């Protein structure tokens, strides 16, 4: 998994948590305003469904298409700059360079440094969190070892312990357990209520969801929404159990309330509460205990319907779906891999016989142009300038039977800048960068008074004739382009020495003019035919 995708998934997870928490908060507020508010059981199920939706939308994010809905918060490049590209180049399956904007400008870090730091933090968090969980499991193991089994209800085991003050329930793979203080055995009513309450936690799935929420709190430790949500869900779990037991009318509300108070008094002496057990930490909080008792003694009823829940749930699901799609663009990997380059080539070659080649060298040059900030800007500017000359260049290429793909050649030569000879150390000039000797061969005037290499129409006419003459000689457009750069005599000598007429074989054996010239042209063609690649 790439750094960009991992960061996007992590940011998406945190955004979805915030949306879910705020959205459910709005639902809870709206429900309280209704004559028959939504029941706690229905509300709890909605919370669990939202958590499931968050997990699902985070996991499917890698399958979503890349998008450019808004400017990414951070980008991964193949090199820090185009100047350092030669020594820093990082392919799409390697680390790369992460950049993001700050008030002081752009900040850049090596992706492998970010990954190492991130992994170190996650390892630390999981080590700390895992130690707490392991401690809890050891405590539960000791409690269970000192307890004795008194009953089994389905797959649930009920244990009694002499040293406990508060009943609680917990789940381990293949085990649903309830721990009851032995002092409740002498109080049949309280024992019945405590057992029914803890069984309800298992039925609601609270004892399993506690692990999911624990993991989310651990991974998103800096997100306050998940910690507040955890506290909120724990409260709703208690209200939902109360509501379900009272709704069955098998428990008297006054006896239930008295039992809660007595258990809360006992809970003050409870020295330790495992984080994987349900409800313990809230028994001693007076405001919650007061609210629970007030609700169970009140005559008001809660509506067990999904009307409001379904409406808000659909709105939340829509918002989450849109967030998941948009979040994939929060961190964009600007690099191109071989598969993406081949996809670009398929589009570039549609309806054309020009041989567009995609190989490692071409992918590297694609990343020079697309995968560096300066390269991207250079190509965008070149494409914009190309529009100024496209009509005349296309007309001349068509006149001499030169493929339209050669429109990209001035991008490589000059970036479509009609540069005078004074700006080039090798004395070349124009968008086609003719040197004086070659220009004169193709009937362009070059002297102190006049330089027809700066006349776009005439220099394009000469370039088209030159390329076509090379094609007539070598019968291959890629060889024609090589000859344009290194000279037809030099190319012929290379063919004679190697016995090969394959342009890429000649290049691999060191026969080329400017390094990576043909690969740059292929990259420029791919970008020209896929202009959205540099948006």
Secondary structure, 3 states (H helix, E strand, C coil): CCHHHHHHHHHHHHHHHHHHHHHHHHHHHHHHHCCCCECHHHHHHHHHHHHHHHHHHHHCHHHCCCCCCCCCCEEEECCCCCCCHHHHCCCCCCCCEEEEEECCEEEEEEHHHHHHHHHHHHHHHHHHHHHHHHHHHHHHHHHHHCCEEEEEECCEEEEEECCCCCCEEEEECCEEEEEEEHHHHHCHHHHHHHHHHHHHHHHHCHHHHHHHHHHHHHHCCCCHHHHHHHHHHHHHHHHHHHHHHHHCCCCCHHHHHHHHHHHHHHHCCCCCCCCCCCCHHHCCCHHHHHHHHHHHHCCCCCECCCHHHHHHHHHHHHHHHHHHHHHCCCEEECCCCHHHHHHHHHHHCCCCCCCCCCCHHHHHHHHHHHCCHHHHHHHHHHHHHHHHHHHHHHHHHHHCCCCHHHHHHHHHHCCCCCCCHHHCCCCCECCCCECHHHHHHCCCCECCCCEHHHCHHHHHHHHHHHHHHHHHHHCCHHHHHHHHHHCHHHHHHHHHHHCCCCHHHHHHCCCCCCCCHHHHHHHHHHHHHCHHHHC
